[in-house]
Amino acid sequence: MKEIILTVFDKDFCATIPGHEEMRVEESGVYHTVLVDGEKAGVVGYLSGAVNKEVYFIQVAITPKFRGVGLAGISEDLLAEHYKLPVLVATIETANTSSVRAHLKSGFQELPADKLAYLREKGFLKVGQTRLVKRYNHEL
Ligand SMILES: CC(C)(COP(=O)(O)OP(=O)(O)OC[C@H]1O[C@@H](n2cnc3c(N)ncnc32)[C@H](O)[C@@H]1OP(=O)(O)O)[C@@H](O)C(=O)NCCC(=O)NCCS
């Protein structure tokens, strides 16, 4: 892979990516298409939290052709850098092992068990989901 950039979001392209149902695409979100050497390779975006607007929930889907080379993590880093997001939060179905692995490999950390239990108890996290977080220290 040479040039990886974020460009204007293409909703129709997003709908063609197998597994795109795993991500939430909502009017209030901010999304981009990921280009690898000019080719559409995935989509990445974020949704602000309903309770705390400064919690940014990451949404990502990569086309099968470009999976397995760390593109999800690279795309998320580009998004965080572009918008100077201090923290990204990923809510992932634990059965979605590709996504859990992708996020752990790119530096996300799963919340401690007591915090996960608290979120489940409060209804912020469903059974079968986990939550991971990555913090950024952007240069001004
Ligand atoms: C989850 C997803 C975004 C990961 O993107 P990615 O750029 O392929 O991530 P990575 O390259 O870091 O690979 C992560 C894991 O995917 C799996 N993987 C590797 N190659 C793969 C391939 N060709 N096809 C499917 N999964 C593959 C591996 O388990 C890999 O972990 P490993 O390298 O430790 O073995 C991508 O699989 C996807 O778009 N899935 C459908 C949408 C989705 O689930 N989005 C996340 C919502 S939370």
The ligand as a MOL file (V3000), in Angstrom:
LIG
                    3D

  0  0  0     0  0            999 V3000
M  V30 BEGIN CTAB
M  V30 COUNTS 48 50 0 0 0
M  V30 BEGIN ATOM
M  V30 1 C -13.2690 -5.6230 11.1910 0
M  V30 2 C -12.5440 -5.0510 9.9840 0
M  V30 3 C -12.8600 -3.5550 9.9010 0
M  V30 4 C -11.0460 -5.2440 10.2010 0
M  V30 5 O -10.3430 -4.5300 9.1940 0
M  V30 6 P -8.8620 -4.9690 8.7020 0
M  V30 7 O -8.2590 -3.7590 8.0850 0
M  V30 8 O -8.9150 -6.1930 7.8900 0
M  V30 9 O -8.1440 -5.3030 10.0980 0
M  V30 10 P -6.7030 -5.9880 10.2770 0
M  V30 11 O -5.9570 -5.9730 9.0090 0
M  V30 12 O -6.0960 -5.3280 11.4550 0
M  V30 13 O -7.0450 -7.5030 10.6180 0
M  V30 14 C -7.7750 -7.7970 11.7800 0
M  V30 15 C -8.1090 -9.2880 11.8230 0
M  V30 16 O -8.9910 -9.6060 10.7410 0
M  V30 17 C -8.7800 -11.0010 10.3850 0
M  V30 18 N -8.4310 -11.0660 8.9590 0
M  V30 19 C -7.2150 -11.0650 8.3920 0
M  V30 20 N -7.3080 -11.1540 7.0600 0
M  V30 21 C -8.6090 -11.2220 6.7790 0
M  V30 22 C -9.3230 -11.3290 5.5730 0
M  V30 23 N -8.7160 -11.3850 4.4000 0
M  V30 24 N -10.6750 -11.3540 5.6370 0
M  V30 25 C -11.2960 -11.2870 6.8260 0
M  V30 26 N -10.6610 -11.1730 8.0200 0
M  V30 27 C -9.3280 -11.1510 7.9850 0
M  V30 28 C -7.6640 -11.5120 11.2610 0
M  V30 29 O -8.2430 -12.1090 12.4080 0
M  V30 30 C -6.9490 -10.2380 11.6580 0
M  V30 31 O -6.2490 -10.3530 12.8450 0
M  V30 32 P -4.7420 -10.9800 12.8030 0
M  V30 33 O -3.9680 -10.1820 11.8070 0
M  V30 34 O -4.2580 -10.8000 14.1790 0
M  V30 35 O -4.9080 -12.3840 12.3850 0
M  V30 36 C -12.9810 -5.7690 8.6800 0
M  V30 37 O -12.8520 -7.1670 8.8620 0
M  V30 38 C -14.4150 -5.4410 8.2710 0
M  V30 39 O -14.6580 -4.4730 7.5580 0
M  V30 40 N -15.3970 -6.2240 8.7480 0
M  V30 41 C -16.8080 -5.9740 8.4630 0
M  V30 42 C -17.2960 -4.6780 9.1340 0
M  V30 43 C -17.0320 -4.6740 10.6300 0
M  V30 44 O -17.1220 -5.6890 11.3220 0
M  V30 45 N -16.6760 -3.4670 11.1510 0
M  V30 46 C -16.3230 -3.2670 12.5400 0
M  V30 47 C -17.5050 -2.8760 13.3380 0
M  V30 48 S -17.0860 -2.7030 15.0720 0
M  V30 END ATOM
M  V30 BEGIN BOND
M  V30 1 1 1 2
M  V30 2 1 2 3
M  V30 3 1 2 4
M  V30 4 1 2 36
M  V30 5 1 4 5
M  V30 6 1 5 6
M  V30 7 2 6 7
M  V30 8 1 6 8
M  V30 9 1 6 9
M  V30 10 1 9 10
M  V30 11 2 10 11
M  V30 12 1 10 12
M  V30 13 1 10 13
M  V30 14 1 13 14
M  V30 15 1 14 15
M  V30 16 1 15 16
M  V30 17 1 15 30
M  V30 18 1 16 17
M  V30 19 1 17 18
M  V30 20 1 17 28
M  V30 21 1 18 19
M  V30 22 1 18 27
M  V30 23 2 19 20
M  V30 24 1 20 21
M  V30 25 1 21 22
M  V30 26 2 21 27
M  V30 27 1 22 23
M  V30 28 2 22 24
M  V30 29 1 24 25
M  V30 30 2 25 26
M  V30 31 1 26 27
M  V30 32 1 28 29
M  V30 33 1 28 30
M  V30 34 1 30 31
M  V30 35 1 31 32
M  V30 36 2 32 33
M  V30 37 1 32 34
M  V30 38 1 32 35
M  V30 39 1 36 37
M  V30 40 1 36 38
M  V30 41 2 38 39
M  V30 42 1 38 40
M  V30 43 1 40 41
M  V30 44 1 41 42
M  V30 45 1 42 43
M  V30 46 2 43 44
M  V30 47 1 43 45
M  V30 48 1 45 46
M  V30 49 1 46 47
M  V30 50 1 47 48
M  V30 END BOND
M  V30 END CTAB
M  END
